[in-house]
């Protein structure tokens, strides 16, 4: 594994559309990139036992998650010829319709960017100690006060 610095993937609150747009726009000067792949995870207002989810409260064992994400990052860079990789995951209360996960990969050609992005999303969901607790419409105010 390389001696690269561990990057903080966590953001407090939702990932804003403006942040996503700026991240994409910042790559227009990187003219060796031919393909980008982007995954946006959005909180759904699922119905569970007759109650509607209005938000999800995300928590994580941050140090362990960041260490594991660093390992995954290095493995993905070794496996795919990527130019860039960006991961941002929300912590705190994220409302239905808001973005909680932003994964963005870039490469000279589209196929490695798409495959790497897909693998990253699956590994983030299965390997990182990040948890989401559904908050129902009648509980939202209480949760926002406590976080």
Secondary structure as GFF3:
##gff-version 3
##sequence-region A 1 147
A	DSSP	beta_strand	10	12	.	.	.	ID=ss1
A	DSSP	alpha_helix	17	25	.	.	.	ID=ss2
A	DSSP	beta_strand	35	42	.	.	.	ID=ss3
A	DSSP	beta_strand	47	48	.	.	.	ID=ss4
A	DSSP	beta_strand	51	60	.	.	.	ID=ss5
A	DSSP	alpha_helix	62	79	.	.	.	ID=ss6
A	DSSP	beta_strand	82	95	.	.	.	ID=ss7
A	DSSP	beta_strand	99	107	.	.	.	ID=ss8
A	DSSP	alpha_helix	110	127	.	.	.	ID=ss9
A	DSSP	beta_strand	130	136	.	.	.	ID=ss10
A	DSSP	alpha_helix	140	146	.	.	.	ID=ss11
###
